[in-house]
Amino acid sequence: MILYHGTNRDFEQIDLSKSKPNKDFGRGFYLSADYNQALDMAKVKVAQLETGSPIVLSYEISDKAWERLRVLRFGNYSEEWAKFILLNRNNDSDSPVHDYDVVIGPIADDRVGVQLWRYENHVIDLSTLVRNLQYMKGITIQYFFGTELAINFLRRI
């Protein structure tokens, strides 16, 4: 399987310590099976940081690797998915809130913070939160690699 990572600068080694906390599935390395989605993410990063240029890095993971990894899959937007995002986005510690090597599931809409605040302050209910977190361009899947074990199965191509 080929996966893509959108960024604003090239790098050789994946360093999980440089990953930002409080992302959808936790601190980790995020990829996509869709090249254009990764390119869009690279463009967003360039715009946010006002430095670099959009770059898409390609990685391969063998089918056999999946057998050795603890994987959580969300096939669609659901209340379970939304609760998992809440758990990760609200994690105040340096330790992950789950023990999965890889999490695969939909990307939340860019307005996640506002929607989570609305839910936590009882402005909206859980089903409304799920609906509001759906990515406006349709379902797009992200691949989270959050452990060194998982990272070691990625081979840059």
C-alpha positions in Angstrom: 0.0 0.0 0.0 1.2 3.5 -0.9 0.5 6.4 1.5 1.3 10.1 1.2 2.3 12.8 3.7 1.8 16.5 2.8 4.3 18.9 4.3 6.1 22.2 3.8 9.6 20.8 3.9 11.5 17.6 3.0 12.9 15.3 5.6 14.5 11.9 5.7 13.5 10.5 9.1 10.1 10.5 10.8 10.5 11.9 14.3 7.3 11.4 16.4 8.6 13.9 19.0 8.1 16.7 16.4 4.4 15.7 16.1 1.9 18.2 17.4 -0.3 17.1 20.3 -4.1 17.1 20.4 -4.8 16.0 16.9 -7.7 13.8 15.8 -6.1 10.5 16.7 -3.3 11.8 18.9 0.3 12.8 18.5 1.7 11.0 15.5 2.5 10.9 11.8 -0.5 11.4 9.5 -0.8 10.1 6.0 -3.4 9.6 3.3 -3.9 7.0 0.5 -5.0 9.9 -1.7 -2.2 11.9 -3.2 -4.4 15.0 -3.8 -5.5 15.0 -0.2 -1.9 15.0 0.9 -1.1 17.8 -1.5 -4.0 19.9 -0.1 -2.7 19.3 3.4 0.8 20.5 2.3 -0.7 23.7 0.8 -2.6 24.3 4.1 0.7 23.9 6.1 2.6 26.3 3.8 -0.2 28.9 4.2 -0.4 28.4 8.0 3.4 28.6 8.6 4.1 31.0 5.7 7.3 29.1 4.9 8.4 26.4 2.6 6.6 24.9 -0.4 4.1 22.1 -0.7 5.8 18.7 -0.8 4.2 15.3 -0.9 6.3 12.4 0.5 5.5 8.9 -0.5 5.7 5.8 1.7 5.0 2.1 1.2 3.8 -0.3 3.9 3.6 -4.0 3.1 0.4 -6.0 3.5 2.2 -8.3 6.0 3.0 -5.3 8.3 -0.6 -4.8 9.2 -0.6 -8.2 10.9 2.0 -7.0 13.4 0.3 -3.7 14.3 -2.5 -2.8 16.7 -5.0 -1.1 14.3 -8.2 0.8 15.1 -10.4 1.5 12.0 -13.3 3.8 11.8 -15.2 3.1 8.5 -17.3 6.2 8.7 -18.3 9.2 10.9 -19.9 7.8 14.0 -20.5 8.7 17.7 -17.6 6.3 18.6 -15.3 8.2 16.2 -16.4 11.6 17.6 -15.8 10.4 21.2 -12.3 9.1 20.2 -11.5 12.5 18.6 -12.7 14.3 21.8 -10.5 12.0 23.9 -7.4 12.8 21.8 -8.0 16.5 21.3 -8.6 17.0 25.0 -5.5 15.0 26.2 -3.6 17.2 28.6 -0.8 14.7 29.3 2.3 13.7 27.3 1.0 10.1 27.3 -1.3 8.9 24.5 -4.9 8.1 25.5 -4.9 4.8 23.5 -2.4 2.0 22.7 -3.0 1.6 19.0 0.0 1.7 16.6 -2.2 2.9 13.7 -5.6 4.5 13.6 -7.5 4.8 10.3 -10.6 6.9 9.9 -12.2 10.0 8.6 -10.7 13.5 8.9 -12.7 15.9 11.0 -13.7 19.3 9.6 -11.2 22.1 10.1 -13.6 23.8 12.7 -13.1 20.9 15.2 -12.2 23.1 18.1 -15.3 25.2 17.9 -17.5 22.1 17.6 -15.9 20.3 20.5 -16.4 23.4 22.7 -20.0 23.5 21.7 -20.5 19.9 22.6 -18.6 20.1 25.9 -20.7 23.2 26.9 -23.9 21.4 26.0 -24.8 23.7 23.1 -25.1 20.7 20.8 -25.7 17.0 21.4 -23.4 14.1 20.3 -25.3 13.3 17.1 -25.0 17.0 16.1 -21.3 16.9 16.9 -20.8 14.0 14.6 -22.7 15.7 11.8 -20.8 19.0 12.3 -17.4 17.3 12.4 -17.8 15.7 9.0 -15.3 16.9 6.5 -17.2 19.3 4.1 -15.5 17.8 1.0 -17.0 14.4 1.7 -15.4 11.5 3.6 -11.6 11.5 3.4 -9.6 9.0 5.3 -6.4 9.6 7.3 -3.9 7.2 8.5 -2.3 7.9 11.9 1.0 6.2 12.8 1.6 6.8 16.4 4.3 4.4 17.6 7.9 3.7 16.6 6.8 0.1 15.7 4.4 1.5 13.2 6.8 4.1 11.8 9.4 1.3 11.3 7.1 -0.4 8.8 6.9 2.7 6.6 9.5 2.7 3.7 10.0 6.0 1.9 9.8 5.6 -1.9 
